[in-house]
Amino acid sequence: MYRVRFVLILTVALLIIACGGGAAQTAVIPSHKDSTSTPQKSVSHATQPPTNATKVSNTSMPRPTLAADEWKNLPIVPTVSDAVLEIYRHGLELGNDPNAFSKVGDCQTSTDFFLVGFDHPNQYGLGQEYAYLQSTIDYYEGSFSRQSLAVKDGFNVAAVLSPLRADPKKCNQGETPLACEIRLNHPSVVLISMETNFNQQSAEKYGTYMRQIVEYSISQGVIPIVGTKADNIEGNNSINAEIAAIANEYDIPLWNFWAAVHNLPNNGFDLSLDDGFHLSIGKSYYFDDPANMERAWPWRNLTALQALDAVRNGLNK
C-alpha cells in the first residue's frame, strides 16, 4: 500500500566503503533499575516528498527540535510512543511476526560479537542484575543469530537502499537489501546500527538516506530502532546529532549507544588499535564480571538487548 521510491542509485553505488576491518569489542550496561541513565563505572530532509509511511508515525503534534548537543544526554534505552504503537498495529495487520526482529547495519552488526550469542544459552551470562532480560531473549529466539540480508561488511545507509547491493540469490530483481530482509523475515522491529564512516559525506546526506530507511520500515509496519554510534570519525559528532534528530522527528525509539560507552576507558575504543573506531574487546555476552564491563562490546550487546526489551514491554503493556 505504501511505497517509497529510492533515487540516486548510481550515487549510492559510489558511496559504499568498507568498514575498516578488525574484531568486535566490549561495553558496559545500565541496570534495569536505572536503564535510562548513562553508565557510571567512571563512568535535513529526505529526497522523497512526505509519504503515507511518514503519516503512520507522525499522528501527534509537531515535536520540538533537539538542541545541538542534546542527544548526548538522551536515555540509552528508549521508550515506546503512541506513534510506535500505531506502527506496530499496522504491521500486525500486514502479517508481521511480533516475535521477530531484523538487524540493519555494517561490520559491527554483521559480526558474531553482536547479539548472536543470545540464541545460544551456553554463550551468555546475564547475572542476577540482568536476569530480567531472559524473557526478551526467549521472545525473540532465532532473530539474534539470523543472518540479515540488510547487514554486511561495507554497508552504509546508502548501500541498504541500493538494489545493486542485494543478494541476487535471495532477493527479487530491483529489490533493495532492506526491502528483501523485511519481505523474507516479516519482522516487527528493525534494529538499525550504522557505524561506518560515510565516505566523508555530510550528516545531512547521511540523514537523507537514514530517513528513507526509516520511512520504508514504517510503511511496512516495522518499528525502526535507530542507534547512535560510538565513534566520531566525522570530527564534530554531527552524524549522531542527525540520528537523534531523526528519532525525535519520527517519534521512534533511539538506542543511544554512544552514551553507554562514552565514559568507559578510552571512550570504549580498543587501546591497541587506537583508531577511534574499533570497540574494546571483552567477553561480549557476559555481564556479571565488573572487569569485563570496562570493555565496550559487552555494553553494545547489553544495551541493544535492553532496547529490544524496552520496546517489547512497551508494546505489550
Secondary structure, DSSP 8 states (H G I E B T S, - for coil): --------HHHHHHT----------------GGGTTS---S-----SS---HHHHHH--SS------TTGGGGS-SS----HHHHHHHHHHHHHT-EEEEEEEEESHHHHSTTSSGGGGSGGG-B-TTTTGGGHHHHHHTTTTSS---TTB-TT--TTGGG-GGGS-TTTS-TT--HHHHHHHHH-EEEEEEE--S--TT--HHHHHHHHHHHHHHHHHTT-EEEEE--S--TTSS-HHHHHHHHHHHHHT--EE-HHHHHTTSGGGGB-TTT-SSSSB----TTB-S-TTGGGSHHHHHHHHHHHHHHHHHHHH--
